[in-house]
Amino acid sequence: MIHQARNAGMALATFGALFTGTVFGQDEVVGPVEVEVEVDRPGAENTPALDEMTPELDEAVRKGLSSLAIIQNADGSFGRGRYGKHVGITALCALAFMADGHLPDRGRYGTVVSKALQFVLDNATETGLLAAETSHGPMYGHGFATLFLGEIYGMNPADERVRDALGRAIRLIVNSQNEEGGWRYNPVPFDADVSVTICEIMALRSARNAGIKIPRETIDRAVEYVRKCQNTDGGFRYMKQPGGSAWPRTAAGVASLFYAGIYEDDAIERGLDYLVKVAAPGVGGRGPGNAHYYYGQYYAVQAMYLAGGEWWGQWWPTTYF
């Protein structure tokens, strides 16, 4: 579950600490299971970087959460305009508060998290899809919202509302996996891309850690799909079909392998090396002004955090200065 210590601080990095359970290996999407926790893998949660959190970063987190709380909508959702009433955005915002230790009705922003949870539950359908009225290509939002429900359920397995919605949401993900092993914008098993696929893998891992059984075959097929999207240079393309590498989706590809329970693998090493060469902060003018920068950093920080060691020690300090 989400680590609630302050040294988890920044929301992006904290997402990397969500998934410290065992590798997937269950047979069906029903019932709770006992979760064993790995303690000796090389993530930054076990070996934090020197001065990983500073008073200045703590203050930045405080200001960020304060600003975020102010813009929550009356119905508990987050987002405006085209992205208003969006379960995915709402889930990500709620996870940011949870990363700082605020839980439903607990902590300074407990009410914010509770309202966000109610919004997501209000938009849980009988089919399992988590989507509000303005959603377009709903599997993005569905993945993030399912991730959120998994974290909530893991902390309070007695909440039947969350368990029911989470169980249906997971079944929808399993049933909409396409023949290649991935997912795309809509809950139908037709095509797939790396970007949506990682959202579903993260959701499955969170649910697994919370005690929801996940078919091993679903994860094996997802891993195979991600592997087939990697190019010879170590970068990842958008889909399995031929295409060029790009660092944002490479970060997503590497992170998805970690979340699938693969911690040591040539595909991960080559992907991390590609990220350092192409997208390390400051390299080639990479910065907030570049296209997909924040999307890329969202996954790159997670990938480096889960890799730990020198990967994390070199990446993290250059990210926040």
Buried (B, 14 or more C-beta within 10 A) or exposed (E): BBBBEEBBBBBBBBBBBBBBBBEBBBEEBEEEBEBEEEEEEBBBBEEBBEEBBEEEBBEBBEEBBEEBBEEBBEBBBBBEEEBBBBBBBBBBBBBBBBBBBBBBEEBBBBBBBBBBBBBBBEBBEEEBBBBBEBBEEBBBBBBBBBBBBBBBBBBEBEBEBBBBBBBBBBBBBBBBBBEBBBBBBBBEBEBBBBBBBBBBBBBBBBBBBBBBBBBBEBBBBBBEBBBBBBBEBBBBBBBBEEEEBBBBBBBBBBBBBBBBBBBEBEBBBBBBBBBBBBBBBEBEEBEEEBEBBEBBBBBBBBBBBBBBBEBBBBBBBEBBE
